[in-house]
């Protein structure tokens, strides 16, 4: 590969999601010369489209709020969740460094974290589980601080915005649900809409960044303040290896092939393989051709980082019970004839919402985590080649809470009915016939469910029995925030299919985030972070932010290791540039 020019730096970071930015910023604040290269024309990766939550046990925000968590409890929980795939060395590194990472970024960058005090672990009743306090999120951010660079920030996933406006999770989302029931909520939403309208006129997009967009906005501003170059539209074509060590990479830039020589190392943080059809076909049992899966991840996340690592001796982890973080998605028709995946995070936990498969029967506690829901859905579909389910509600429920992409009252239902996203039946039998599901079994399912739901009970699947279930429910709905009958027609359904929030089966690494070869030896000069690194969760999903929490933490670990900093050297990092 003949380069048109050569540049030299200490560290080259491949990818611009949370893991990449965390690595780059840490290394830079420890005095290293860093370049970030990004395949797509915008930076932020999947992180910019995400909810932005980070799972960090014993984080300093929770400690200040008085949460009684412990490193030992978190380790017990992760050991329970990961089972035979528990990696003690990397888990210990994560638990030791996660709280330090939060302090480091809070003190030395634009990062500001907000605690989710009621955001429960997904299996809070498991050994070491907690009903809240382990998840943090980036505080909303003013995109105007990015100046002209806001044009290169990946926008949020269109399907999870309201008319293009980002809505923060937690209390902010509750205001939108209560907009017609509370003067305070109506005023709050009115102010946000007014600001959004102003931003559209002035900037052509929302400037109040929330969730993953806020996380990337804050990290990017910090990187720009530190004069870290962010090369967009610049995919890495190959790694440079000399004497068994990675010494840089060939990068395709607008000027041709640039040879980037690194003094310390290359960090692979290119987002895993959610859009890699071949690896999906190999590792996703429900997608025998790779196409029976719909990921909200950006189109550029095609496994480039993992392949680069494998080419120089790295090995992707094998044998995980789940190769990705599953989420049910519905396909929202777009005006250009394509469809966009809407991830179903919270609607499944609301009272009056159940899910059935083609046989007309329920198959799981719908208020469980999205990862657990998809596993149950795929299992329930058995030999049926289509792995799908339908979320079912009645008229009062959809007007109160919405369903998927369909918003609550006063937003009209008509567009969603006209484009086929939402299916309506005057009776349960009519709805079943339109969906092509077993009508008799469906009617019996609803009758059985309603009999108990009128008392707030769900003896079949025990909805509302965990702190996580109740977090997703409606706290004003008594006696069970997750259970309500489906009895006042017309009735509605939205189809959901398998999707993901990122992949787990990345490159094997050690506790310092170094990529290791088949013999377990670190490949000199090569690191991985984010979803290019094998997940420490053992193919399971313990809580909100178990992708971004480790991504930020192992980026922090990698940056310090590249700089030769010890575990207790945080205070020696430089202050942000003025």
Protein Blocks (a to p, Z undefined) as FASTA:
>chain_A
ZZfbdcddfbdcedjbfklmmmmmmmmmnopacddddfblbehijmlmmnoiacdehiak
lmmnopacdfklmmmmmmmmnmmmlcfklmmmmmmmmmmmmmmmmmmmmbdcdddfklcc
fblmbghiafehjaccdddddfklnmmmlmmpccddfklpgehiacdehjllmmmmmmmm
cfklmmmmmmmmmmmmmmmmmnopafbdghjllmmmmmmmmmmmnopacdehiacfbdcd
eehiafbdcdddfkbcaddddfkbccddehpjmlgmklmmmmmmklmnopacccfbdfkl
nolmmmmmmmnopacdehiabfbdcddddddddfkopacddddfklmmpghiacddfkop
afbdfkbcfklmmmmmmmmnmmalbacddddddfklmmmnogajbccdfbdfklmmmnom
accdfbfklmmmmnopafklmmmmmmmmmmmmmnopafknogokamklmmmmcfkbcfbf
kbccdfbccddddddddddebdfklcdddfkopacdfkopacehiacehjlbccfklopa
fbghilmmmmmmmmmmmmmmmnopafklmmmpccddZZ
